[in-house]
Amino acid sequence: MSQIGWLGPDNAFPDPAITPDPDPEVAGLFAVSERIYPGQLEAAYRLGLFPWYSDHQPVLWWSPNPRMVLEPKQFKVSRSFQKTIRHFCNDPSAQIEVDVDFGLVMRACALSARKDQNGTWITHEIMAAYTDLHEKGCAHSIAVMQNGALIGGLYCVALGSMVFGESMFSRQADASKLALASLCAWCYDHAVPIIDCQQETAHLRSLGANPIARNHFLSIAREALTKNTLPVSWQFNKTLLERWQ
């Protein structure tokens, strides 16, 4: 059994497509670093790795098996949620805003209380690293607004024609689902094969996501990463939600 590698600023990540789990007792954990070094976050995503850790921990880099993914066209819309979409689209005070305030959406995700979870993995270091990706056009935010107030949203990473979902939050019922519904519609229109949801939850499964084997995920993701089909600038609004009516 190999050991989980401790990475410095000049060390390459192990490739989860060809490297067995270093420690089966901590399945999916491939590397550890003292901090997120410049360029490291994008390099990790291109290999199917992502950071997930808490304050006062080193940076932990994961590639779980199985991997939760959502095909944009498989997004599940119940009859009650169709009504929510219809009401939202007909409400002149309601809007979807893309990349208007990335930092605001990230902070809202960080501060959102979650069941069976104390604290947040969205540390100041994580916020700085993803903000840097956003400034490069590789990370995006979707904000659900009502009467000028932020009521829900999500942020994600986009490379090639691949989208990696990161975190969602709601301050009103179904607000995060509205953000995800708009993302799925946009991804469908831009031939994104799957949205990476990282880890399996009952909530994600209820929205149409399913787990697939890590190697299958890596195969799909790496092909998508070679196709530069997504615009650097994302621009859309709530009219995209009409796809789900």
N, C-alpha and C positions, 0 to 999 in steps of 0.2 A: 504494500500500500504506500503510495506517495504521500507527501505532506502538503498541506495547504500552503501555497506560496505567499510570502510577505514581499510586497512589491515596493520598490523605490521609484523615483521619478523617471528613471530610464529603463525600467523593466517592462517587458511585454506580458500581456495577460496569457494564461494558458487558454488554448482553444477548446471549448467544451465539445466541439464536434469530433475531436480526435483524442481528447484527454478524459480518462475515467474520473469519476468523482474522487477527489483526493482523500476524502474521509467519509465513508458510507454512513457513519453515525451523524454527520452533519450534511445530509444529502443536498446537493445543489450549490454548496459553497465552494468556490473555486480559487478565490484569492482574498488577501487582506492587505490594506495599505494604511499608512499613518494618516494620510489625508487624500483628497482628490486633487491630483496634480494636473497642471495644464495639459489639455488634449486627452486626458485619460478617460473622461466620461464618454466622448464620442467614440473613442477606440473600443470601449467596452460594449457599447450598443452594437457596433458593427460585428462583434463576435457573439452577440446574443446574451451578454451579461448586463446586469444592472446593480446599482448600489442599494442596499437596504440595511440600515443600522440605526442605532439610537445615540443620543448624546452620551458622551463619556465612553463610547466604544470606538475601536478603530473602524475604518471603512470596510464593510463586508460586501464582496462582489459575488452575485448569485446567478445561476442558470438552472432553475428548477426542472425537475422531470417528474410528472408531466408539466406542460406549460399551458396556461389558460389563454385561449384566443377567441376572438369574435370576428366572424366573417361579416362584413358590413351588411350584406343583404339578408343575413339571418337574425338581425336585431328584432327582438320580439316586442310587438305592440299590442297590448290588450285593448279591449273595447273601452275600458275606463281611461286608459292612457290616451287613446285616440281623442276622447272628449277633452282631456287636458290639453292636448296639442291644438285642437280646434279653438278652444277658449283662448289659449296663449296667442295663437296667430291672429285672432280677431280682436285682441286687446291692444289698442293703440299705445298704451303705456308700457307694453312688454316688448323686449327685443333681445336678440342674440348679438353679442359683440365679440369680435375675434381680434385678439392681440392688442386690445385697447390699453390694458394695464396688466401685463403678465405678472408683475410682482404682487399686485393686489390679489389675484386669483391664487397664486402660490401660498401667500400668507393665510388666506381663508382656508385652503386645504390643510395647512399645518395646524390651524387652531380648531378645526372641526373635531368635535368629540366623536369617538368611534366605540362601538360595542366591544367589550373585552380587550380594550387597548388603553393603556395608560401612557400619556405623553404622545410624542410624534416622532416619526423617522425623518420628517422634513426639517432638518437642522438648518442653522444659518449657513453652514458650508454647502449643504444641498441646494439651498436657495441661490447662493452665489454661482454655483456650477451650472445650474439649469438656466439661470438668467444669462450667463455667458453664451450658452447654446442658443437661447432665444435671440440674443443680439446678432448671432451669426445666421439667423433664419432657420435654425434646426429644432426649435422648440416653440410651441404655440399654446395660447390660452383661449378658452371659450367661456364667455361670461353670460349668464342668464340674468337679465336686468328687468326690473319692474319699477315704474315710477322713479327711475334714476338710481335705484338701489340694487346692489349685487345680492341676488338671492340663491345663486348656485353656479356651478361651473366645474371645469376640469382643465388640466394641462397635460401635454403630451410631447413626445419627441418624434420628429419626422426626418427620415434619411432615405434617399433614393425614392422608392415608391412604398416604403414601409412606415407604418405608424405604430408607435409604442405608447400605450396609455399609461399614465402615471398615477394621478390621484383625482378624486372627485369630491365635491361637498355640496350639501343642500342646507339652506336656511328656511326653505318652504318645501312642502311635499312635492316630490317629483321634479324638483328643479335640476338636480344632477342628471336625471334621466333625460330631460329636455336637452341638456348639453351633449350627452352621449348620442341622443337621437340625431342631432344636427351633425355631429362628427361622423356618424355612420353614413348618413346621407351624402355628405361631402366625400367621404372615402369611396363610397360606391361610385360616385360620378367620376372619380379620378383613378379608378381601377386599382385601389389598394386591396391586396388579396386578403389580408387579415390585420386586425388590430390586436397587438400584444396586450394581454391583461395580466400577465405575469403569474399570479397565484390564484388558485381556485377558491371561490367563495360561492355560497348559495345565492347571494344577490346577483353576482355576475352570471351565474347559470340561468337565473330567472329571466335575464335580459337577452339570452341567446348564446352566451359564451359556452365553450366546451374545452375540456382538457385534451391535448394531443401530446404524443411522445416528443421528448426534447429534440431528437434528431430530425423528426418531421418538421417541427417548428423551425429549426436552424436551416433546413433545406429551403423552406418557403421564404424565410427572412433573407437569406443570403442572395437568393435570386432577385428578390424585390430590391435589395440594397444596390444592385448593379444598374437599376433602371431609374434614371433621373427624370421621373414624370411629374413630380409634384412641384408646384410653384413655390418659390421662396417666400413670397408674400401671400398670406391667406386672407381672402376677403369673401365673406358671405354673411347672410343674415337669416332671420327666422323663416323666410320663404322656403328654405331647404326642407323644413319640417313637413311641408305639404306632401312629400314623398310617402309619408306614413299614414296618409288619410285614405 
